[in-house]
Structures are given as structure tokens and as C-alpha cells.
Amino acid sequence: MAFPPASTRYDEIYDFLLSSPSPEEVVALHAPENLQQRLDELLELNRQRQLSVSEQEELDDLLRLNRFIGRLKVRARQKLAGK
């Protein structure tokens, strides 16, 4: 399955961040459904040890994106809590 390059995958996140979201909007942020589905597919292939080199790179990239979103949410929750 051909999947968009990382720069394209990040475009939606860039646009979101450039919209100056509120902390509440950041907390509500989630990966687009197509990216979540692809991540689930890659994680299952990884569990089965059936990832190609390019799929492993794609998985690594999606996991980085997932961690980035997670860190944004933590910071937004801290801001909401007044920390």
C-alpha cells in the first residue's frame, strides 16, 4: 500500500498548530482515521514480525508522530491545570 510521505502526513498537524488551538482543542486532537488504521496495520505486522524495511521506517515515523501528539496533549493538560 502506498502511503503519503511524512511531510504530507504532518501537514494536517502543522495546519492545526498554525490555527492557534486552545489547550482544550489540543487535548481533543487525535490522529486522522486513515493514519490510525495504518498504524494499527503496521503494529500488527510488527507483532507478526512481517514488516519490510520500508514498513518499519513508516511505523517508526508514525510512532514519532504519535509521541509528538501525546506530548502536546500533556503540555495542554498541564496548562489547563494551571501548572
C-alpha positions in Angstrom: 0.0 0.0 0.0 1.4 3.4 -1.0 1.3 5.8 1.9 1.8 9.6 1.8 5.3 10.7 2.7 6.0 12.0 6.2 5.8 15.7 5.1 2.3 15.1 3.8 1.3 13.2 6.9 2.4 16.1 9.1 0.6 18.8 7.1 -2.7 18.3 9.0 -0.8 18.7 12.3 1.0 21.8 11.0 -2.2 23.3 9.9 -3.8 22.6 13.3 -0.9 24.1 15.2 -0.9 27.2 12.9 -4.6 27.7 13.8 -3.5 28.7 17.3 -5.6 26.0 19.0 -6.8 26.3 22.6 -5.5 23.8 25.2 -8.9 22.1 25.0 -8.6 21.7 21.3 -5.1 20.2 21.7 -6.4 17.7 24.3 -9.1 16.7 21.8 -6.6 16.3 19.0 -6.3 12.8 17.5 -4.6 11.3 14.5 -6.7 11.2 11.4 -8.6 7.9 11.0 -6.5 6.8 8.0 -3.3 7.2 9.9 -4.6 5.4 12.9 -5.8 2.5 10.7 -2.4 2.3 9.1 -0.6 2.4 12.4 -2.8 -0.4 13.6 -1.9 -2.4 10.5 1.8 -1.8 10.9 1.7 -2.7 14.6 0.0 -6.0 13.8 2.6 -6.8 11.1 5.3 -5.9 13.6 3.8 -8.3 16.1 3.9 -11.0 13.5 7.5 -10.0 12.5 6.4 -9.4 8.9 7.4 -5.8 8.4 9.5 -4.9 5.4 12.3 -2.3 5.8 10.1 0.5 4.3 7.2 -0.5 6.6 9.5 -0.4 9.6 10.5 3.1 8.6 6.9 4.1 8.2 6.0 2.6 11.6 8.8 4.5 13.2 7.6 7.7 11.6 4.0 7.2 12.8 5.2 6.3 16.3 7.2 9.6 16.4 4.1 11.5 15.3 2.0 9.7 17.9 4.6 10.6 20.7 4.6 14.2 19.5 0.8 14.4 19.7 1.0 12.8 23.1 3.5 15.3 24.4 1.4 18.2 23.1 -1.6 16.8 25.0 0.4 16.5 28.2 1.5 20.1 27.9 -2.0 21.3 27.2 -3.4 19.4 30.2 -0.7 21.0 32.4 -1.7 24.4 31.1 -5.3 23.7 31.8 -4.4 22.6 35.3 -2.5 25.8 35.9 0.9 24.3 36.1 
